[in-house]
Amino acid sequence: MKHLKYLFIFLISTVTAQTLTLEECYDLAKHNYPLIKRHDLIAKTKEYNLQNAAKGWLPQIQVIGQATYQNEVTQLPIQIPNMTVEPVTKDQYKVFADIQQNIYDGGMIANQKKMATINAEIELQKTEVETDQLEMRINQIYFGILQTDEQLKQTELTKSDITNGLKKAEAQLQNGVIFRSNVDVLKAQLVNIDQKQMELRAIRIGFIQMLSLFIQRNLDESTTLEKPEKILILDENKRAELQLFDLQKQALEQQKSNITSKNTPKIGAFFQGGYGKPGFNMLKNEFDLFYIGGVRLNIPISGFYTKKNDLALVSIQQKEIEVQKENFLFNQQFQTIQKNSELEKIQQLLTKDNELIVLRESIKASSFAQLENGIITTSDYLREVNELDRAKNQKITHEIQYLLTQYNLKAQLNQ
């Protein structure tokens, strides 16, 4: 029953322990990033703008009322025998509805719809630019955890080497071959390793808490992270900023269409109908119904005064965006060269790390045999164990640096 109890505890801990991959962390971080809430707001804004633009085809209706008093009114300059024509009164009143209906607007409404769509895409792309930068922040945390995990494993290996030496030293102490101080040297180093493990676990907990905040999951010390494989980075830049530059240029091109539409002749129908004193018959001095309707042609001549300059200003803005894009690509290329150079350097260091570890392993094994035979002291043995530990930790650092640089380059190019 005791064995079954331990098996049950092991199975439960295996099921509850979380295992995460780097890609899962990317997805969760982007999904839970506060800025992602803008997507729904942008979609609603776009919908309202499109609806408002479409309503430009609906009749535009105004209801107007006015009461006036004037010092003179129109009168007939002649007298007609046997007929009296009373002039209209100087106080006049009317209430009327004015209805305007677009027939041809020069493409203004269609351009407004296109601009609303492009502006929404620009705002979405700005959000993408922000969320893409999350990957590098996740990389720092994720690979920081991996490095502490590897260092903790290495401290266990070093502790094992020191413990083995301690057993030999204690046996020699009992036989009166060495002094107690030789044993205490190894015990002191074990205490140092315990302290180092405490520091590494505290660092790991801090990283885990930061990762938990980004991905909105409850992580603990049992959470394990999969070590990603080395990847092949293609010479292709897919950064969201590049699409943002293109969308901004599209918006400016659309502005050119808006300027042209604004200065295009427009045709509309109109109708006015109301009730007032007098009506359209100025000789009828009483309240009456009146209406008028027709077609109106509007040619905005004054718009041509500034059209050339307006188009030139838009062209300048397009060139500015092109300069920004060229500058962005230059900086990207510069950073890519730096990272590729860093990768090459780390790869060379890893080759030397492997050579050094092989040598240090051999020296440590020889030192252990010498310690066992009383040829060297525990301090001499400990020095070789520490040198091996330093070499292995150096390799761990270089391996994590290599992966971190690779995945930062991947994030930089948005691949």
Residue pairs with C-beta under 8 A, 6 or more apart in sequence:
13 222
16 222
17 222
17 223
17 224
18 217
18 219
18 222
18 223
18 224
19 223
19 224
19 225
19 226
20 215
20 219
20 223
20 224
20 225
20 226
21 225
21 226
21 228
22 138
22 139
22 142
22 225
22 226
22 228
22 407
24 215
25 138
25 142
25 211
25 214
25 215
26 134
26 135
26 138
28 214
28 215
28 216
28 217
29 134
29 137
29 138
29 214
29 215
30 36
30 131
30 134
32 214
32 215
32 216
33 130
33 131
33 134
33 214
35 127
35 130
35 131
36 127
36 131
38 123
38 127
39 124
39 127
42 120
42 123
42 124
42 127
43 120
45 120
45 123
46 116
46 117
46 119
46 120
49 112
49 116
49 119
49 120
50 113
50 116
50 117
53 109
53 112
53 113
53 116
54 109
54 113
56 102
56 105
56 108
56 109
56 112
57 102
57 109
59 99
59 100
59 101
60 99
60 100
60 101
61 97
61 98
61 99
61 100
62 97
62 98
63 95
63 96
63 97
63 98
64 95
64 96
64 97
64 98
65 94
65 95
65 96
66 93
66 94
66 95
67 91
67 92
67 93
68 91
68 92
68 93
69 90
69 91
69 92
70 90
70 92
71 90
72 90
73 87
73 88
73 89
73 90
74 87
74 88
74 282
75 87
76 85
85 283
86 285
87 285
88 277
88 278
88 282
88 283
88 285
89 277
89 285
92 276
92 277
92 278
93 276
93 277
93 287
94 274
94 275
94 276
94 277
94 290
95 274
95 275
95 276
96 272
96 273
96 274
96 275
96 276
96 290
97 271
97 272
97 273
97 274
98 270
98 271
98 272
99 270
99 271
99 272
100 268
100 269
100 270
101 268
101 269
101 270
102 109
102 266
102 268
103 267
103 268
103 269
103 295
104 266
104 267
104 268
105 261
105 266
106 260
106 261
106 262
106 263
106 264
106 265
106 266
107 257
107 260
107 261
107 264
108 258
108 261
108 262
108 266
111 254
111 257
111 258
111 261
112 258
114 254
114 257
115 251
115 254
115 255
115 258
118 247
118 250
118 251
118 254
119 251
121 247
122 244
122 247
122 248
122 251
125 240
125 243
125 244
125 247
126 244
128 240
128 243
128 244
129 240
129 241
129 244
132 239
132 240
132 411
132 414
134 214
135 407
135 410
135 411
136 408
136 411
136 412
137 214
138 211
138 214
139 404
139 407
139 408
139 411
140 404
141 207
141 210
141 211
141 214
142 211
142 225
143 400
143 403
143 404
143 407
144 203
144 207
145 204
145 207
145 208
145 211
145 225
146 225
146 227
146 400
146 403
147 396
147 397
147 400
148 200
148 201
148 203
148 204
148 207
149 204
149 224
149 225
150 396
150 399
150 400
151 200
151 393
151 396
152 197
152 200
152 201
152 204
154 389
154 392
154 393
154 396
155 193
155 196
155 197
155 200
155 389
157 389
157 392
158 193
158 385
158 386
158 388
158 389
159 190
159 193
161 364
161 368
161 385
161 388
162 186
162 189
162 190
162 193
162 382
162 385
163 190
164 368
165 186
165 368
165 371
165 378
165 381
165 382
165 385
166 183
166 186
166 187
166 190
168 368
168 371
168 372
169 178
169 182
169 183
169 186
169 371
169 378
170 183
172 178
172 182
172 374
173 179
173 180
173 182
173 183
177 374
178 374
178 377
178 378
182 377
182 378
182 379
183 378
185 378
185 379
185 382
186 378
186 382
189 382
189 386
201 221
204 221
205 221
208 219
208 220
208 221
208 223
209 219
211 219
212 218
212 219
227 403
228 403
228 407
230 402
230 403
230 406
231 406
231 407
231 410
233 406
233 409
233 410
233 413
233 415
234 413
234 415
236 413
236 415
237 329
237 332
237 413
237 414
238 413
238 414
238 415
239 328
239 332
239 412
239 413
239 414
240 414
241 328
242 325
242 328
242 329
245 321
245 322
245 324
245 325
245 328
248 321
249 318
249 321
249 322
252 314
252 317
252 318
252 321
253 318
255 314
256 311
256 314
259 307
259 310
259 311
259 314
260 307
262 300
262 303
263 300
263 303
263 304
263 307
265 297
265 298
265 299
265 300
266 297
266 298
266 300
267 295
267 296
267 297
267 298
268 295
268 296
268 298
269 293
269 294
269 295
269 296
270 293
270 294
270 295
270 296
271 291
271 292
271 293
272 291
272 292
272 293
273 289
273 290
273 291
273 292
274 289
274 290
274 291
275 287
275 288
275 289
275 290
276 287
276 288
276 290
277 285
277 286
277 287
277 288
278 284
278 285
278 286
278 288
279 287
279 288
279 289
279 290
280 290
280 292
281 288
332 412
332 413
335 412
336 409
336 412
336 413
339 405
339 408
339 409
339 412
340 409
342 405
343 402
343 405
343 406
343 409
346 398
346 401
346 402
346 405
347 402
349 398
350 395
350 398
350 399
350 402
353 391
353 394
353 395
353 398
354 395
356 391
356 394
357 388
357 391
357 392
357 395
360 384
360 387
360 388
360 391
361 388
363 384
363 387
363 388
364 384
364 385
364 387
364 388
367 376
367 380
367 381
367 384
367 385
368 381
370 376
370 380
370 381
371 377
371 378
371 380
371 381
